[in-house]
Amino acid sequence: MSDAVSSAPFEYDVVVIGGGGHVGLPLAIALADRGATVAVYDVNAATVDMVNEGRMPFAEPGAAPKLEAARAAGTLTAFTDPAVVGKAENVVVVIGTPVDEHLNPDPRAIPAALGTCSPYFRDGQLLVLRSTVYPGVTALVEKLVGELGHDMDVAFCPERIAEHKAMEELFSLPQIVSSRTERGRARASALFGRLTEQIVDLEPEEAELAKLFTNTWRYIKFATANQFFMMANDRGLDFEQIRQGLMTNYPRAKDMPGAGFAAGPCLFKDAMQLAAFNDNNFAIGHAAMLVNEGLPLYLVTQMEKRYDLANMTVGILGMAFKGDSDDVRSSLSYKLRRVLDFRAGTVLTTDPHVTTDARLMPLDKVLAESDVLVLATPHTAYKDIVTDKPVVDVWNFFGRGVTV
Ligand SMILES: NC(=O)c1ccc[n+]([C@@H]2O[C@H](COP(=O)([O-])OP(=O)(O)OC[C@H]3O[C@@H](n4cnc5c(N)ncnc54)[C@H](O)[C@@H]3O)[C@@H](O)[C@H]2O)c1
């Protein structure tokens, strides 16, 4: 990079690396909405094109009008060229951090991704890690940045929004900010202070664990509810009836979730990151994984007890990992479908939001041709379903209990 480029004033307030993703794009849009000039850098050219056309690449309630407004105002522009990283004062990294097929996290993923961008790093920048990272990655990145010799600050500020609530939660959740230096903390606090009033200071190692503990805590709570459901169901009892009863005017149990598929791109993999971090010595985390991932198998086994499943057509309602979403990443509906493909006669699938699955059929056809239905994803659109077919409803979506 030439000196001319490195000494030029910053053209953007913020660049978001991985800014076309489910977390990066809402953040970029929110910052633009709050007056920042924002660049998105993403390796996915199709996503970059869509963003520049003012179109959301995925569903996120409330994001589309703000994206259109930012494009019209010229405050948000997307790029596939990493050179844009050198043009922003604040560099926020939100690339994906999945575990591999052996459930190993990759602590080198973020440093490796930064390899493409680091030639454009320069004095005066704040580098914010926002992906959910394996503990120790912030220190690795600090080392990498230190070796480059620039006068930069590094911060780790984890994203804690839930998909489909991003445009509310980015402006309302407290923001955890961590950095090794006072200046880094002050700069990161100022950046996120554009979005939210409450800043929570932690040390980088504390913040890394805070994020993993948050997601794993949720995952364990869902697993507990799912295990309670199976325990009650095995005795012919309706877990939902029990849950409603025990919660009635009893505040200490108010947070007990209902049963349901605990899936998606975060909870499972973050529990597994934490397990790997603790040398696979994480009995509760692994137990939660076995319970949550085992729920589709349990449901199919229960259905087999009740129906001649091998000679029946089963319809799966919903393939996204959560209600009203189009996101199929790590969705347990797909695990359910694989199990049923082996053990049922025919399996039909439908989803009103998912656009990436050639096997999907219209809802009417699935309702008409199935002998039994499984409500796998609680999409609001299914509230109006009228059918005389039996429905396996672990979510108690239809309010008729969860006995299978
Ligand atoms: N999805 C959630 O609800 C959620 C919530 C909180 C935190 N997180 C964390 O945020 C991070 C991102 O998750 P996501 O769901 O947005 O993932 P995503 O896959 O939707 O987005 C990642 C984006 O990064 C881009 N990308 C990948 N490698 C790149 C590179 N080298 N350079 C530039 N761009 C690159 C991809 O093209 C994609 O657009 C993860 O660490 C995740 O754990 C996710």
Ligand as a Chemical Component Dictionary entry (heavy atoms), coordinates in Angstrom:
data_LIG
# 
_chem_comp.id                   LIG 
_chem_comp.type                 NON-POLYMER 
_chem_comp.pdbx_formal_charge   0 
_chem_comp.three_letter_code    LIG 
# 
loop_
_chem_comp_atom.comp_id 
_chem_comp_atom.atom_id 
_chem_comp_atom.alt_atom_id 
_chem_comp_atom.type_symbol 
_chem_comp_atom.charge 
_chem_comp_atom.model_Cartn_x 
_chem_comp_atom.model_Cartn_y 
_chem_comp_atom.model_Cartn_z 
_chem_comp_atom.pdbx_ordinal 
LIG N1  N1  N 0  -26.611 -15.386 13.587 1  
LIG C1  C1  C 0  -26.809 -14.943 14.813 2  
LIG O1  O1  O 0  -27.942 -14.862 15.300 3  
LIG C2  C2  C 0  -25.643 -14.460 15.656 4  
LIG C3  C3  C 0  -25.885 -13.751 16.824 5  
LIG C4  C4  C 0  -24.815 -13.287 17.581 6  
LIG C5  C5  C 0  -23.517 -13.568 17.162 7  
LIG N2  N2  N 1  -23.299 -14.292 16.017 8  
LIG C6  C6  C 0  -21.915 -14.527 15.602 9  
LIG O2  O2  O 0  -21.628 -13.622 14.556 10 
LIG C7  C7  C 0  -20.705 -14.209 13.625 11 
LIG C8  C8  C 0  -21.286 -14.144 12.226 12 
LIG O3  O3  O 0  -22.451 -14.933 12.164 13 
LIG P1  P1  P 0  -23.505 -14.779 10.991 14 
LIG O4  O4  O 0  -24.704 -15.571 11.390 15 
LIG O5  O5  O -1 -23.684 -13.351 10.650 16 
LIG O6  O6  O 0  -22.735 -15.505 9.807  17 
LIG P2  P2  P 0  -23.048 -15.333 8.245  18 
LIG O7  O7  O 0  -22.479 -16.553 7.613  19 
LIG O8  O8  O 0  -24.480 -14.990 8.035  20 
LIG O9  O9  O 0  -22.193 -14.068 7.844  21 
LIG C9  C9  C 0  -20.818 -14.064 7.676  22 
LIG C10 C10 C 0  -20.485 -13.211 6.460  23 
LIG O10 O10 O 0  -19.074 -13.132 6.378  24 
LIG C11 C11 C 0  -18.703 -13.257 5.025  25 
LIG N3  N3  N 0  -17.306 -13.704 5.040  26 
LIG C12 C12 C 0  -16.821 -14.926 5.320  27 
LIG N4  N4  N 0  -15.485 -14.934 5.268  28 
LIG C13 C13 C 0  -15.112 -13.663 4.951  29 
LIG C14 C14 C 0  -13.868 -13.032 4.756  30 
LIG N5  N5  N 0  -12.723 -13.711 4.866  31 
LIG N6  N6  N 0  -13.848 -11.715 4.432  32 
LIG C15 C15 C 0  -15.004 -11.025 4.306  33 
LIG N7  N7  N 0  -16.221 -11.568 4.470  34 
LIG C16 C16 C 0  -16.271 -12.871 4.799  35 
LIG C17 C17 C 0  -19.689 -14.232 4.441  36 
LIG O11 O11 O 0  -19.767 -14.120 3.040  37 
LIG C18 C18 C 0  -20.984 -13.804 5.143  38 
LIG O12 O12 O 0  -21.669 -12.830 4.420  39 
LIG C19 C19 C 0  -20.439 -15.615 14.145 40 
LIG O13 O13 O 0  -19.281 -15.608 14.945 41 
LIG C20 C20 C 0  -21.655 -15.893 14.998 42 
LIG O14 O14 O 0  -21.396 -16.853 15.993 43 
LIG C21 C21 C 0  -24.340 -14.709 15.249 44 
# 
loop_
_chem_comp_bond.comp_id 
_chem_comp_bond.atom_id_1 
_chem_comp_bond.atom_id_2 
_chem_comp_bond.value_order 
_chem_comp_bond.pdbx_ordinal 
LIG N1  C1  SING 1  
LIG C1  O1  DOUB 2  
LIG C1  C2  SING 3  
LIG C2  C3  SING 4  
LIG C2  C21 DOUB 5  
LIG C3  C4  DOUB 6  
LIG C4  C5  SING 7  
LIG C5  N2  DOUB 8  
LIG N2  C6  SING 9  
LIG N2  C21 SING 10 
LIG C6  O2  SING 11 
LIG C6  C20 SING 12 
LIG O2  C7  SING 13 
LIG C7  C8  SING 14 
LIG C7  C19 SING 15 
LIG C8  O3  SING 16 
LIG O3  P1  SING 17 
LIG P1  O4  DOUB 18 
LIG P1  O5  SING 19 
LIG P1  O6  SING 20 
LIG O6  P2  SING 21 
LIG P2  O7  DOUB 22 
LIG P2  O8  SING 23 
LIG P2  O9  SING 24 
LIG O9  C9  SING 25 
LIG C9  C10 SING 26 
LIG C10 O10 SING 27 
LIG C10 C18 SING 28 
LIG O10 C11 SING 29 
LIG C11 N3  SING 30 
LIG C11 C17 SING 31 
LIG N3  C12 SING 32 
LIG N3  C16 SING 33 
LIG C12 N4  DOUB 34 
LIG N4  C13 SING 35 
LIG C13 C14 SING 36 
LIG C13 C16 DOUB 37 
LIG C14 N5  SING 38 
LIG C14 N6  DOUB 39 
LIG N6  C15 SING 40 
LIG C15 N7  DOUB 41 
LIG N7  C16 SING 42 
LIG C17 O11 SING 43 
LIG C17 C18 SING 44 
LIG C18 O12 SING 45 
LIG C19 O13 SING 46 
LIG C19 C20 SING 47 
LIG C20 O14 SING 48 
# 
